[in-house]
Amino acid sequence: MAMIGFKSTNNQVVYVNPAQVIYVTAFEPDVSIIAFAVAGHNGQPAVIHVRGSVDMVQSRLSGAAPAHGAPAMAGSAVAKSA
């Protein structure tokens, strides 16, 4: 499984398993919310806020190359064995 790296709004690197993502939505122009197929404490999907537009985040999660001008992270894809 490949994990995709993003930067959180606190500049921490977070790795996301695309198979667990149920939706991506905009929070602010350059901040997106990634929701996971895991319930949080309130029964709603667990979410994280990451830097980047919805289009850029969705593109990276789907395996497409980042759009021109989108920040690329070194080591953004990490292969993990099952």
Protein Blocks (a to p, Z undefined) as FASTA:
>chain_A
ZZdddddfkopacdddfklpcbdcdfbfmbccdddfbdcfkopacddddeddfklmmmmm
nopacdehiacdehkaccddZZ
